[in-house]
Every structure is written in structure tokens, then in C-alpha cells.
């Protein structure tokens, strides 16, 4: 798919078909995520895929807020992917960093690669930042010293994506100086 069409096609999918996702498709997403750049090549991301229906059913309520409509679609999701941050120390000999840790940014890049690879295969994703960290870590065997950063929903979309509602380019970018439109 053309890269710009791919970017336009990627959206937060909140309705999934009851169709299994092939592991070969998941592996392509994981490979794309693995190839993302990271500060000092630290690769702080760790992905745990839950595609077993029994496990998925246990995870579904752990990505919802009680009494809220947030992530209410989670019961339809056929695959969850937990994205954990491995603790890293960038204070190594020969490495000078202005910030101590870029892991959150690195994980964002990796997740974007994952989601674009999914969209290229006709799969839908939703990046979820609301979840019950400790129960999910326990259920998936994620070590205590790792931080659960995101949970991704993955599956075959049940319908077309929504039209993107983004600010016009002049409001988000300018050449050579910040402009009044960007406020």
C-alpha cells in the first residue's frame, strides 16, 4: 500500500469481527515494531501477545474503567498485545545524553510501526493507555520491574474507520519560525 494511504487508513478501531488473527500477521507487526529506532539502540520494548481466547477473555475487563464507556469494545477484541518497558540505563561509558531516558518515546515509535504494519495487512488496532497494570502484568508474567506502558487491541475491523479529525497543517507546522496559527 502507498505509505500516505496507509497513514490515512490507520485509525483507532473500536469494533472487531469475531475472526481469528493469523500468527503470521501478528509476527509481521512484531517484526515492524522490532525494527523501530531507539535511543542508543536500547530497544526498551517488550511485546506480549495474548491470542488464546481464554486469556483474552480475562484481559478484556482489565482494559476498562468501571462505570465508564472507556474501552467498552474490549469484549470484541480477539488479540491483546501488552507493551512493556524494560528498565534501561543509558548512563554507559561513552554515551552522553541530555535526558536520562528516552524509553517512552522509543516505545511510541515502536508501537506506531506495529500499528502501521497491522493496517497494511487490513487489521485494526487501538492503542489503550487505560488499564489495570498489576493484574495484567501478573496474568501475562511480566516482571515486576518492567512498566506496562500500553495495551493494543488487534483484530479484523467490523466496519470502515472514521474520518480523521486533524488540525490543518498550518496549525501544527511552520518553516523557520513559530506562527500565530500554531497557538
VENFEN-V452507 format. One record per residue. RES is the residue in three letters. SS is DSSP state (alpha for helix, beta for strand, coil for the rest). PHI is phi in whole degrees, 0 to 359 (none if undefined). NEAR is the number of other ideal C-beta (glycine too) atoms within 10 Angstrom. Layout:
res=RES ss=SS phi=PHI near=NEAR
res=RES ss=SS phi=PHI near=NEAR
This chain:
res=UNK ss=coil phi=none near=13
res=UNK ss=coil phi=302 near=8
res=UNK ss=alpha phi=304 near=9
res=UNK ss=alpha phi=288 near=8
res=UNK ss=alpha phi=293 near=11
res=UNK ss=alpha phi=298 near=13
res=UNK ss=alpha phi=298 near=13
res=UNK ss=alpha phi=293 near=14
res=UNK ss=alpha phi=286 near=17
res=UNK ss=coil phi=293 near=19
res=UNK ss=coil phi=212 near=17
res=UNK ss=beta phi=279 near=13
res=UNK ss=coil phi=278 near=25
res=UNK ss=coil phi=235 near=19
res=UNK ss=coil phi=209 near=15
res=UNK ss=beta phi=238 near=24
res=UNK ss=coil phi=282 near=13
res=UNK ss=coil phi=273 near=9
res=UNK ss=coil phi=234 near=10
res=UNK ss=coil phi=297 near=13
res=UNK ss=coil phi=263 near=20
res=UNK ss=coil phi=290 near=12
res=UNK ss=alpha phi=298 near=12
res=UNK ss=alpha phi=298 near=8
res=UNK ss=alpha phi=292 near=18
res=UNK ss=alpha phi=298 near=21
res=UNK ss=alpha phi=300 near=12
res=UNK ss=alpha phi=296 near=17
res=UNK ss=alpha phi=295 near=27
res=UNK ss=alpha phi=295 near=18
res=UNK ss=alpha phi=295 near=12
res=UNK ss=alpha phi=298 near=18
res=UNK ss=alpha phi=296 near=25
res=UNK ss=alpha phi=298 near=13
res=UNK ss=coil phi=277 near=11
res=UNK ss=coil phi=295 near=17
res=UNK ss=coil phi=286 near=11
res=UNK ss=coil phi=209 near=17
res=UNK ss=alpha phi=300 near=17
res=UNK ss=alpha phi=54 near=13
res=UNK ss=alpha phi=55 near=7
res=UNK ss=coil phi=284 near=17
res=UNK ss=coil phi=46 near=19
res=UNK ss=coil phi=283 near=23
res=UNK ss=beta phi=277 near=24
res=UNK ss=beta phi=222 near=16
res=UNK ss=beta phi=250 near=17
res=UNK ss=beta phi=240 near=18
res=UNK ss=beta phi=266 near=19
res=UNK ss=beta phi=248 near=23
res=UNK ss=coil phi=240 near=17
res=UNK ss=coil phi=284 near=11
res=UNK ss=alpha phi=306 near=11
res=UNK ss=alpha phi=293 near=7
res=UNK ss=alpha phi=292 near=14
res=UNK ss=alpha phi=301 near=17
res=UNK ss=alpha phi=296 near=13
res=UNK ss=alpha phi=287 near=16
res=UNK ss=alpha phi=282 near=23
res=UNK ss=alpha phi=310 near=18
res=UNK ss=alpha phi=287 near=13
res=UNK ss=alpha phi=277 near=19
res=UNK ss=alpha phi=246 near=24
res=UNK ss=coil phi=241 near=19
res=UNK ss=coil phi=265 near=12
res=UNK ss=coil phi=299 near=7
res=UNK ss=coil phi=74 near=6
res=UNK ss=coil phi=233 near=9
res=UNK ss=coil phi=272 near=8
res=UNK ss=coil phi=300 near=13
res=UNK ss=coil phi=58 near=22
res=UNK ss=alpha phi=296 near=12
res=UNK ss=alpha phi=282 near=18
res=UNK ss=alpha phi=299 near=23
res=UNK ss=alpha phi=293 near=12
res=UNK ss=alpha phi=271 near=16
res=UNK ss=coil phi=288 near=27
res=UNK ss=coil phi=275 near=19
res=UNK ss=beta phi=219 near=26
res=UNK ss=beta phi=247 near=26
res=UNK ss=beta phi=232 near=23
res=UNK ss=beta phi=274 near=25
res=UNK ss=beta phi=245 near=22
res=UNK ss=beta phi=250 near=22
res=UNK ss=beta phi=260 near=19
res=UNK ss=coil phi=281 near=15
res=UNK ss=coil phi=298 near=11
res=UNK ss=coil phi=230 near=18
res=UNK ss=coil phi=238 near=9
res=UNK ss=coil phi=273 near=16
res=UNK ss=coil phi=272 near=10
res=UNK ss=coil phi=255 near=11
res=UNK ss=coil phi=303 near=4
res=UNK ss=coil phi=85 near=5
res=UNK ss=coil phi=248 near=11
res=UNK ss=coil phi=248 near=7
res=UNK ss=coil phi=238 near=12
res=UNK ss=coil phi=285 near=5
res=UNK ss=coil phi=245 near=8
res=UNK ss=coil phi=286 near=10
res=UNK ss=coil phi=217 near=17
res=UNK ss=coil phi=253 near=19
res=UNK ss=alpha phi=303 near=21
res=UNK ss=alpha phi=297 near=11
res=UNK ss=alpha phi=294 near=14
res=UNK ss=alpha phi=300 near=22
res=UNK ss=alpha phi=294 near=24
res=UNK ss=alpha phi=300 near=17
res=UNK ss=alpha phi=297 near=15
res=UNK ss=alpha phi=296 near=25
res=UNK ss=alpha phi=296 near=21
res=UNK ss=alpha phi=299 near=16
res=UNK ss=alpha phi=300 near=20
res=UNK ss=alpha phi=302 near=28
res=UNK ss=alpha phi=294 near=24
res=UNK ss=alpha phi=292 near=20
res=UNK ss=alpha phi=295 near=23
res=UNK ss=alpha phi=295 near=26
res=UNK ss=alpha phi=299 near=23
res=UNK ss=alpha phi=297 near=17
res=UNK ss=coil phi=263 near=16
res=UNK ss=coil phi=82 near=11
res=UNK ss=beta phi=265 near=23
res=UNK ss=beta phi=253 near=26
res=UNK ss=beta phi=223 near=25
res=UNK ss=beta phi=220 near=21
res=UNK ss=beta phi=272 near=17
res=UNK ss=beta phi=247 near=19
res=UNK ss=coil phi=252 near=9
res=UNK ss=coil phi=253 near=13
res=UNK ss=coil phi=191 near=21
res=UNK ss=coil phi=265 near=18
res=UNK ss=alpha phi=300 near=15
res=UNK ss=alpha phi=297 near=11
res=UNK ss=alpha phi=297 near=13
res=UNK ss=alpha phi=291 near=21
res=UNK ss=alpha phi=301 near=19
res=UNK ss=alpha phi=296 near=11
res=UNK ss=alpha phi=296 near=16
res=UNK ss=alpha phi=260 near=18
res=UNK ss=coil phi=71 near=7
res=UNK ss=coil phi=281 near=18
res=UNK ss=coil phi=303 near=10
res=UNK ss=coil phi=301 near=8
res=UNK ss=coil phi=279 near=8
res=UNK ss=coil phi=272 near=16
res=UNK ss=beta phi=252 near=17
res=UNK ss=beta phi=282 near=19
res=UNK ss=beta phi=269 near=22
res=UNK ss=beta phi=210 near=20
res=UNK ss=beta phi=234 near=28
res=UNK ss=beta phi=255 near=23
res=UNK ss=beta phi=269 near=25
res=UNK ss=beta phi=218 near=25
res=UNK ss=beta phi=176 near=25
res=UNK ss=beta phi=276 near=18
res=UNK ss=beta phi=300 near=17
res=UNK ss=coil phi=277 near=15
res=UNK ss=coil phi=196 near=11
res=UNK ss=coil phi=289 near=9
res=UNK ss=coil phi=285 near=16
res=UNK ss=coil phi=282 near=10
res=UNK ss=coil phi=291 near=8
res=UNK ss=coil phi=289 near=10
res=UNK ss=coil phi=247 near=5
res=UNK ss=coil phi=241 near=8
res=UNK ss=coil phi=296 near=10
res=UNK ss=coil phi=296 near=8
res=UNK ss=alpha phi=308 near=9
res=UNK ss=alpha phi=298 near=11
res=UNK ss=alpha phi=274 near=13
res=UNK ss=alpha phi=239 near=10
res=UNK ss=coil phi=211 near=11
res=UNK ss=coil phi=208 near=13
res=UNK ss=coil phi=262 near=5
res=UNK ss=coil phi=73 near=5
res=UNK ss=coil phi=195 near=6
res=UNK ss=coil phi=297 near=8
res=UNK ss=coil phi=248 near=12
res=UNK ss=alpha phi=302 near=8
res=UNK ss=alpha phi=296 near=13
res=UNK ss=alpha phi=276 near=12
res=UNK ss=coil phi=281 near=6
